[in-house]
Amino acid sequence: MAERRPKTLEEAIHGLQNLRLSVFDASYLNLQDSGCLVLNEGLAKGKCRDTLRELYLWKNGIGYQGIKHISKALSNLPKMRELNLFRNRIGDPGCSLLCRNLSEGLCKQLQILWLGDNDITKFPEDVTKMPTLQRLSLSYAIERLC
C-alpha cells in the first residue's frame, strides 16, 4: 500500500497534533499569515504543547496578522526556548507586538530569538524585559538600526 501524504497544510498540522515534538521546523513552507492561523490552531490542540522547545518559521512570508496568530500559539507553549522568524516580513509593528507579548510572560523560558531580515527599522525595546533571553538576532537590520 502506498504511503499517504498530507495534501493541505491543515491536514499536515492535524497529523502533528498527536506527536510530542521538541522541535518543529516549518521553514520555507510559504505559510503566509493564513497558515499561521492554522499553525496556531494545531499547536493549541496538540500534544506538543508541553514538549515543544524550538520553532523554526524561517522564510514564510509572515506579516503582522501572522505574528498575532503566532503570539497566541506561544501562549500555549511554556517550554519554548528558541523561536526563529528570520527572513519574513513582520516589520516594526509585528516586531513590537511579538516582543511586547514575549516580555509579558509568553514563553517564560525563551532564550534565543531570531528576527533578522524582517523589515525592522527600530530596536524592539521590549526585548530588554525578557529575563531569560540570551541571544537576539537582528541580522540584516543592523544598517537600518544604526
C-alpha positions as CSV (number, residue, x, y, z in Angstrom):
1,M,0.0,0.0,0.0
2,A,1.4,3.5,-0.9
3,E,2.2,5.9,1.8
4,R,-0.5,8.6,2.1
5,R,0.9,12.2,2.3
6,P,-1.0,15.2,3.5
7,K,-2.5,17.3,0.7
8,T,-3.0,20.5,2.7
9,L,-1.4,22.4,5.5
10,E,-4.4,21.8,7.6
11,E,-4.1,18.1,7.1
12,A,-0.3,18.1,7.9
13,I,-0.8,20.2,11.1
14,H,-3.7,17.9,12.2
15,G,-1.3,14.9,11.9
16,L,1.2,16.7,14.1
17,Q,-1.3,17.1,16.9
18,N,-0.6,13.5,18.1
19,L,3.2,14.0,18.3
20,R,5.2,15.1,21.3
21,L,7.7,17.1,19.4
22,S,10.5,19.1,20.9
23,V,11.5,20.7,17.6
24,F,9.2,21.7,14.8
25,D,10.7,23.2,11.6
26,A,8.2,24.7,9.2
27,S,10.7,26.8,7.3
28,Y,10.2,27.5,3.6
29,L,6.6,26.4,3.6
30,N,5.2,29.8,2.5
31,L,2.8,29.8,5.4
32,Q,1.9,33.5,5.0
33,D,-0.5,34.9,7.6
34,S,-3.3,32.4,6.9
35,G,-1.0,29.5,7.5
36,C,-0.1,30.9,10.9
37,L,-3.7,30.7,11.9
38,V,-3.7,27.0,11.0
39,L,-0.4,26.5,12.9
40,N,-1.8,28.3,15.9
41,E,-4.9,26.0,16.0
42,G,-2.8,22.9,15.5
43,L,-0.4,23.8,18.3
44,A,-3.1,24.8,20.7
45,K,-4.7,21.3,20.4
46,G,-1.6,19.3,20.0
47,K,0.3,17.1,22.5
48,C,3.5,19.0,21.8
49,R,2.3,21.9,24.0
50,D,4.3,20.6,26.9
51,T,7.3,19.4,24.9
52,L,7.9,21.9,22.1
53,R,11.2,23.8,22.7
54,E,12.2,25.1,19.2
55,L,10.0,26.5,16.5
56,Y,11.5,27.4,13.1
57,L,9.4,29.5,10.8
58,W,12.2,30.8,8.5
59,K,11.2,32.5,5.3
60,N,7.4,32.0,5.3
61,G,6.1,35.4,4.2
62,I,4.7,36.0,7.7
63,G,3.4,39.6,8.3
64,Y,1.6,41.4,11.1
65,Q,-1.5,39.2,11.1
66,G,0.6,36.1,11.2
67,I,2.5,37.4,14.2
68,K,-0.8,37.8,16.0
69,H,-1.5,34.1,15.4
70,I,2.0,33.1,16.4
71,S,1.7,35.1,19.7
72,K,-1.5,33.2,20.5
73,A,0.3,29.9,19.8
74,L,3.2,30.9,22.0
75,S,0.8,31.4,24.9
76,N,0.3,27.6,24.8
77,L,4.0,26.7,24.6
78,P,5.5,27.3,28.0
79,K,8.8,25.4,27.4
80,M,9.7,27.2,24.2
81,R,13.4,28.2,24.2
82,E,14.1,29.2,20.6
83,L,11.9,31.0,18.1
84,N,13.2,31.6,14.6
85,L,11.3,34.1,12.5
86,F,14.2,35.0,10.2
87,R,13.5,36.4,6.8
88,N,9.8,37.1,7.0
89,R,8.1,40.5,6.7
90,I,6.8,41.2,10.2
91,G,8.0,44.8,10.2
92,D,8.2,47.2,13.2
93,P,4.5,46.7,14.2
94,G,4.8,42.9,14.2
95,C,8.1,43.0,16.0
96,S,6.8,45.3,18.7
97,L,3.7,43.2,19.2
98,L,5.7,40.0,19.4
99,C,8.3,41.4,21.8
100,R,5.7,43.0,24.0
101,N,3.8,39.7,24.3
102,L,7.0,37.8,25.0
103,S,8.1,40.4,27.6
104,E,4.7,40.0,29.3
105,G,5.2,36.3,30.0
106,L,4.7,34.3,26.9
107,C,7.4,31.6,26.7
108,K,9.0,32.3,30.0
109,Q,12.0,30.1,29.1
110,L,12.7,31.8,25.7
111,Q,16.5,32.1,25.3
112,I,17.0,32.6,21.5
113,L,15.0,34.9,19.2
114,W,15.8,35.3,15.5
115,L,14.2,38.4,14.0
116,G,16.7,39.2,11.2
117,D,15.7,40.3,7.7
118,N,12.2,41.3,8.7
119,D,12.0,44.9,7.6
120,I,12.7,46.0,11.2
121,T,13.9,49.6,11.5
122,K,13.5,50.2,15.2
123,F,15.2,48.4,18.1
124,P,12.5,46.3,19.9
125,E,12.7,47.9,23.4
126,D,10.7,45.1,25.0
127,V,13.4,42.6,24.5
128,T,15.2,44.3,27.4
129,K,12.3,43.0,29.6
130,M,12.9,39.3,28.7
131,P,14.9,38.0,31.6
132,T,15.8,34.6,30.0
133,L,16.7,35.9,26.5
134,Q,20.4,35.1,25.8
135,R,20.6,35.6,22.1
136,L,18.8,38.0,19.8
137,S,19.5,38.1,16.1
138,L,18.6,41.2,14.2
139,S,20.9,40.5,11.2
140,Y,20.2,42.4,8.0
141,A,18.5,45.0,10.1
142,I,21.7,46.4,11.7
143,E,22.4,49.0,9.0
144,R,18.8,50.2,9.4
145,L,19.0,50.3,13.2
146,C,22.3,52.3,13.3
